[in-house]
Amino acid sequence: MSGILSVLQELYIRFMVWLGAEPPAGYEHLLKKKPPVKKPAPPPPPKPAPKPPVEPPPAVAKPQPPAPAKPEPPAPVIEKPDKEWLEARPPVVEEKPAPPAAPAEVVAPPVEEIEEEPAPPPAEVAAPPAKEIEREPVPAEVIAPPAEELVFKYEVQRGDTLNAVARRYGLTVKELLDANDIANADRIYPGQKLIIPGYMLPSPELETEAVPLPVARPAADDNFIYTVASGDTLNSIAKRYGITVLEIIEANTLADPQRIKLGQKLIIPGVVKSAHASVASDPDFPPVGSLKAVRALYVSYFAAGHSEARQGILELLTGTELNAVVIDAKSDMGLITYPTKNSLARDIGAHRPAVADFADLMAQFKQNGIYTIARFSVFKDLPLAQHRPELAVKTSSGGVWPDNDKNYWCDPFLQPVWDYNIQLAIEAAQMGFDEIHFDAVRFPAKSEAGSPQFSQDVTKDSRTAAINGFLSSARGQLAPFGVKVSARVVGYTCWRKDDSVIGQDIEQMSDYLDVLCPMLAPSTFHAGIPGYKIAVEHPYEVVFESAQRAIERLRDSGCEVRPWLQDFQDYRFDRRMFGKTEIQAQIRGSFEAGCTGFMMWNPNAAYSASAYAPVSRKR
């Protein structure tokens, strides 16, 4: 037996040395000796100081744009709000005592932070001297800077191994070792950035240097005049329009900034009656916040498939403050709204386009200056789970696990599930969408069918690693297309410091997102927030307090916060209708907390038109 162990040990040592590990004492003979290479004397540096070298950008295979098809649109279906989609566990809530006090932040166990090892600076390579040739001077505007390298790097998550990462991207361990100059294949750590060879992003287009132009100030007649209302302060007015108090004081030459009067007319600098000389608003119902902010509404798979619903949506987008649309590209049922060329989507029956003339619809939005967002329900996917049960979340007996709405989910740990969704997102980016929005990017909660079972052990670390790994991969592969990447999270994640038992840790997710979109519809806060137990009675406070916490936590990440808001009847507390007062309170809470916009949710795309500030756009 000892002889067999010795042979196995010998083979193991040889294998590890072959991979690049340092040999133990007595095995130095396994290293191949290389003759010393005589380094040539470094050439004298050229007269112009060279810039640090940049690696060549990698190229990503771009799927072909989808061919138009002409299937019949599906019959209209009345959708219900997805309660599980909207909710998660609340923080511990205590009744607000009288007199009222500022609500205390709910503190959850801190997330373990991992210090990232700093990357060594790139070595500077001296260029060989060139003969000086007299040439005519070239105009400065045509001299292009060197292309900046765009290398896709994967961030190691807890539980990762080099073998697993290599298989995920179709590589060998040796290719990863060589690309990252790793000596010990057994030593990688969470947070480490690994270059993925083969995922090379294209060079950005060269741009000429812009010549600064004088800033044109609006004429006096174009200035937007705000009428001071009861309860207004200079601070609240400044926040509403995204400017500073000092700008208001200077624009109005206020002698005493502490004294403004009810009915006083104030010039709002930077806000004109006609934004871009084509937008005019009603002075009696002005929009809150900057008109340049993203103000979106959601269009479901079924609403997109019916011309009357689309016409109503377009009228809202051209006649009110709303200026952006979130379209179901892949619905909660896993159906693809547009004609797709994705072979897997066709094989599993997900290719049921609600809009055959999708290119015409996109062109109509673009002609009206509408910002377009493609929504993908990622891990909630009935056709993929039905036709590929090996990718589905399972029951304890091994069957496909249903949630309480009888929908199926796919396992967030599995790479084929990632690849399918990212391929569809790339296809949508190629169709001209401005932003890709990932929804249902979480682990499902327990249902009447019991606890869902996954392909790996479920812990906080493994859950967040799966969600962040998907977002990291998606962001890297979408980068060449110039789209923003956003994701919806449960509203209570703004208050919780853990992953809410669904894999959503907003600090970690923000590293891979341009925009974080928490669902802040008051009806989804079933236990309220600290100080406000009945959430629907306090739409402003729920949105303001939650958004402000998210913004503060993500302040150093550069990730924007743009919440989902409520334009549907309450289903949790007293079934009250949400109209102009409640909707505008939420919008005001968003902007005054510091959000960069908002998105309205109604599952049937039946919006309260009179609740939005009227704006006329002429193009």
Beta strands, then each sheet from edge to edge (+ up, - down):
strand 1: 151-155
strand 2: 193-200
strand 3: 223-227
strand 4: 265-272
strand 5: 274-275
strand 6: 279-281
strand 7: 294-299
strand 8: 324-330
strand 9: 371-377
strand 10: 435-439
strand 11: 484-489
strand 12: 515-518
strand 13: 560-561
strand 14: 564-566
strand 15: 597-601
strand 16: 615-617
sheet 1: 1+ 2-
sheet 2: 3+ 4-
sheet 3: 5+ 6- 16+
sheet 4: 13+ 12+ 11+ 10+ 9+ 8+ 7+ 15+ 14+
end
